[in-house]
Amino acid sequence: MIAEDDKRIVELRTFMQEAKTKDHPDSQLISILHKAQELYGYLSQEAMTEVAKEMNIPTAHIWGVATFYHYFNLKPKGKHSISVCLGTACYVKGAEEILNSIREELNIDFGQTSSDNLFTLQEARCLGACGLAPVIMIDDKIYGSLTPKKALEIIKSYKK
């Protein structure tokens, strides 16, 4: 349940009130969900229920929109996003071994967040750095010419 004294819910409600003043307020749903995710970091069940009540839109419809669009996160994301490139060049040069070492180290799989909420693991089909294969990207920084050991050293540096 969202606490009434949470400043984020006040901001979200204000945003929704403004959306209601526009032509076709029901067409504002995606922008409202973007705002909720911006405020909370993801779309919780509680946030979607709040939007449903405030905008008088069935919760099932909101859930359908949130699950249809790839941009929306239904689970909290870690402080850092790790994308492992599984494109052809990276895969041939050992991306699978790097991925397995990261999975084992963080005890997570694609789409999951580490128990310390520090990392979320994502899959990438190509990061555009084939000459540096195999590569991972942490947040917006590319790391290339990796081995499983090097990848874990990089990840450990983010834990400090």
C-alpha positions in Angstrom: 0.0 0.0 0.0 1.2 3.5 -0.9 1.5 5.7 2.2 -0.5 8.9 2.0 2.4 11.0 3.2 4.6 9.8 0.4 5.6 12.8 -1.7 5.6 10.7 -4.8 1.9 9.8 -4.6 1.0 13.4 -4.2 3.0 14.2 -7.4 1.4 11.3 -9.2 -2.1 12.4 -8.2 -1.3 16.0 -9.3 -0.1 14.7 -12.7 -3.3 12.6 -13.1 -5.5 15.6 -12.2 -3.8 17.6 -14.9 -4.3 14.7 -17.4 -8.0 14.7 -16.6 -8.3 18.3 -17.8 -7.1 17.4 -21.3 -9.2 16.3 -24.2 -9.6 12.5 -24.0 -8.1 12.0 -20.6 -8.2 8.2 -21.1 -5.6 8.7 -23.8 -3.1 10.0 -21.2 -2.7 6.5 -19.6 0.8 5.8 -21.1 2.1 9.2 -20.0 0.7 8.6 -16.5 2.3 5.1 -16.3 5.6 6.7 -17.4 5.3 9.2 -14.6 4.5 6.5 -12.0 7.6 4.5 -13.2 9.7 7.7 -13.1 8.6 8.3 -9.5 8.8 4.8 -8.2 11.4 3.1 -10.4 8.9 0.5 -11.6 5.1 0.0 -11.8 4.0 -1.8 -8.6 0.6 -3.3 -8.3 -0.2 -0.6 -5.8 0.7 2.2 -8.2 -1.4 0.6 -11.0 -4.3 0.3 -8.6 -4.0 4.0 -7.7 -4.0 5.0 -11.4 -7.0 2.8 -12.0 -9.0 4.4 -9.2 -8.0 7.9 -9.9 -8.5 7.7 -13.7 -11.6 5.4 -13.5 -9.9 2.8 -15.8 -10.2 -0.9 -15.1 -7.1 -2.3 -13.5 -7.0 -5.1 -16.1 -6.7 -2.5 -18.8 -3.8 -0.8 -17.0 -2.1 -4.2 -16.5 -2.6 -5.0 -20.2 -0.9 -1.7 -21.2 1.9 -2.1 -18.7 2.7 -5.6 -19.8 2.4 -4.9 -23.5 5.0 -2.2 -23.7 8.6 -3.3 -23.1 9.5 0.0 -21.5 7.5 -0.6 -18.4 9.1 -2.5 -15.5 6.9 -4.5 -13.2 9.7 -5.3 -10.8 12.2 -3.1 -9.1 15.4 -2.6 -11.1 18.8 -2.6 -9.6 21.0 0.4 -9.2 23.1 -0.8 -12.2 21.9 -2.6 -15.4 24.2 -5.3 -16.8 23.6 -6.1 -20.4 25.4 -9.2 -21.8 25.8 -9.1 -25.5 24.8 -12.4 -27.1 25.3 -11.3 -30.7 27.2 -13.7 -33.0 30.7 -12.2 -32.5 30.3 -12.1 -28.7 28.8 -15.5 -28.6 31.5 -17.1 -30.7 34.2 -15.4 -28.5 32.8 -16.7 -25.2 29.8 -14.6 -24.1 28.0 -17.7 -22.8 30.8 -18.4 -20.3 30.8 -14.8 -19.2 27.0 -14.9 -18.8 27.2 -18.1 -16.7 29.8 -16.6 -14.5 27.7 -13.5 -13.9 24.6 -15.6 -13.3 26.5 -17.6 -10.7 28.1 -14.6 -9.0 24.9 -12.6 -8.7 22.6 -15.6 -8.4 20.1 -14.1 -10.9 19.0 -14.7 -14.5 17.8 -12.4 -17.2 15.2 -9.9 -16.0 16.1 -10.5 -12.4 17.6 -8.2 -9.8 20.3 -9.2 -7.3 19.2 -9.6 -3.7 21.2 -6.5 -2.7 19.2 -4.5 -5.4 22.5 -3.5 -7.0 22.3 -5.2 -10.4 19.6 -6.2 -12.9 20.7 -8.6 -15.6 19.6 -8.1 -19.2 20.2 -9.8 -22.5 21.3 -7.8 -25.6 21.4 -9.1 -29.1 24.1 -6.7 -30.2 25.8 -3.8 -28.4 27.6 -2.6 -31.6 31.1 -3.3 -30.3 31.8 -6.5 -32.2 35.5 -5.6 -32.6 35.8 -5.8 -28.8 33.9 -9.1 -28.4 32.9 -10.4 -26.0 31.3 -7.4 -24.3 29.0 -6.4 -21.5 27.5 -3.0 -20.9 27.0 -1.7 -17.3 24.6 1.2 -17.3 26.0 3.2 -20.3 29.6 1.9 -20.3 30.9 -0.9 -22.6 33.5 -3.3 -21.4 35.2 -5.5 -24.0 37.7 -8.2 -24.7 36.4 -10.0 -21.6 36.9 -13.3 -19.9 34.7 -14.5 -17.2 37.3 -13.5 -14.6 37.6 -9.9 -16.0 33.8 -9.6 -16.1 33.5 -10.5 -12.4 36.3 -8.1 -11.5 34.4 -5.3 -13.2 31.2 -6.2 -11.5 33.0 -6.3 -8.1 34.3 -2.8 -8.7 30.7 -1.6 -8.8 30.0 -3.1 -5.4 32.5 -0.8 -3.7 
